[in-house]
Amino acid sequence: MPSKQRALIAVAAAVLLMLWELSNCAAAHALFGDFRAFYCAGAALAHGANPYAAASIYTCERVPMPFGLAQAPPGVAVPAPFPGYALLAFVPFGALPYLTASVLWLVVLAATIVLSAWMLTRLLDRPFEAMLATLAVGFAVVSLPYGELGSVIVVALLWLALALRRSAWTWATVAGGIAMVLPHVALPALLSVFLFVPAMRTRLSALAVVLAALDLLCGGPMAAISYLRDVLPAHAHAEIGSTAQYGVTWVLHGLHASDKAALAGGEISYAIMTLLGLFAARAFTARLHDPAYAALIPPAFAVLGGTFMHYTQIMVAIPVALLLHERSSGRARDVFAGALLLLAVPWTWVLGEPALIVVFALLWGAIAALVLRCNAAVSLRASLAAAVIAALILVAGSHFGSGLHRGEHLTLQGGLAQASWQAFVQSERASSSIVWWIAKAPTWFGLLLLTFGCANVLAKNGEVTERAASLSAVKA
């Protein structure tokens, strides 16, 4: 089949899946729930109000909207826990009617999904349809329906990696600035680039000054200090038991550690994994003479741990698994293939949408055939394996139960939005039932395979050096 036809089929399949998930989310009146918080925070900032205060955003979030667009539950202010410079990006959206802003944001997210696949194509010299298949399901199921920033962060990091490979230092700086909308994901990448790409040090120092100035523009020094001192700790504490969390903090909380110990464990694990990611990035960058590794590897390590990690943030590890699979050989290549398959699927979502078993099976088959270059028999076995894993998760959910329950009516609390959000999470979204451990296990195992695969490659020099010639060709 000609490559253009394969690409069209992949795009059509991705669009159908996205439309299906948007429809499901709208039916649950949860469509663009996260973007609603971003929009209202931007509107509050535009009017000189504190975007982190419950009183500043609650009324905006409670206005009923058509088409299944989400509104905040009664008594709950949904926070937008971004630094001030990131919220500035939502001020133009906040100046528009919400329906118009939602359509515009949908276009932005759809564009970033396509751009992510295109940039992976340029980074790896692989067919567009293969790269789109690898990313589309995670974005379509988890990120797009809720208006989350997952595709924005992935495309920013990929842009950073490509710009570094081409010595386009200014564009790399712009990409790094966009990625900093989620500092806990982007910071390991920018720290690595600062340390291991000398040409970027002056530009990244200037970027830090610009971001600090924009932060001050949003409310002055006290607002910036309050974000670091009050908002971030409050948000980490509010989400400590949320079933959407994958970090070490959730694990420790599930093991009945105190909140203080769980948060401290998450922070320590984040620091350790970031340091290990920096070590791996330095080794790969030096060995393969490719600065793209400096941008991509540290975030992939950092998401294994931490206090606040969602699946949309874990998706930054998928390009790393792809890149290392292409550049490795022997057993390490198989390890990275396993990591890629496990990370490409948002396994926990099958608990709410059993029909996703079919989607996950088709995805694994497509990745096996298009990305891993397996024959038809192996691709079919991959599809069967994905279906079995998803079915086991679904059976576990039926047997053990989710541990979630419908909460009572909440009353809006003053101060930060995180106060009412914490009450809501604890009431309706917090659980340490064994089913969540089972459902998250494949993703955790995928991250572990990725980190151990890196260690294996670094311990055996020959597993990447034989592909250095093809890497140089791609760079040229």
Buried (B, 14 or more C-beta within 10 A) or exposed (E): EEEEEBBEEBBEBBEEBBEBBBEBBBEEBBBBBBBBBBBBBBBBBBEEBBBBBBBBBBEBBBEEBEEBBBBBBEBBBBBBBBBBBBBBBBBEBBEBEBEEBBEEBBEBBBEBBBBBBBBBBBBBEBBBBBBBBBBBBBBBBBBBBBBBBBBBBBBBBBBBBBBBBBEBBEBBBBBBBBBBBBBBBBBBBBBBBBBBBEEBEEBBEEBBEEBBEBBBBBBEEEBBEBBEEBBBEBBBBBBBBBBBBBBBBBBBBBEEBEBEBBBBBBBBBBEBBBBBBBBBBBBBBEBBEBBBBBBBBBBBBBBBBBBBBBBBBBBBBBBBBBBBBBBBBBEBBBBBBBBBBBBBBBBBBBBEBBEBBEBBBBBBBBBBBBBBEBEEEBBBBBBEBBBEBBBBBBEBBEEBEBBBEEBEEBEBBEBBBBBBBBBBBBBBBBBBBBBBBBBBBBBBBBBEBBBEBBBBBBEBEEBBBEBBEEBEEBBE
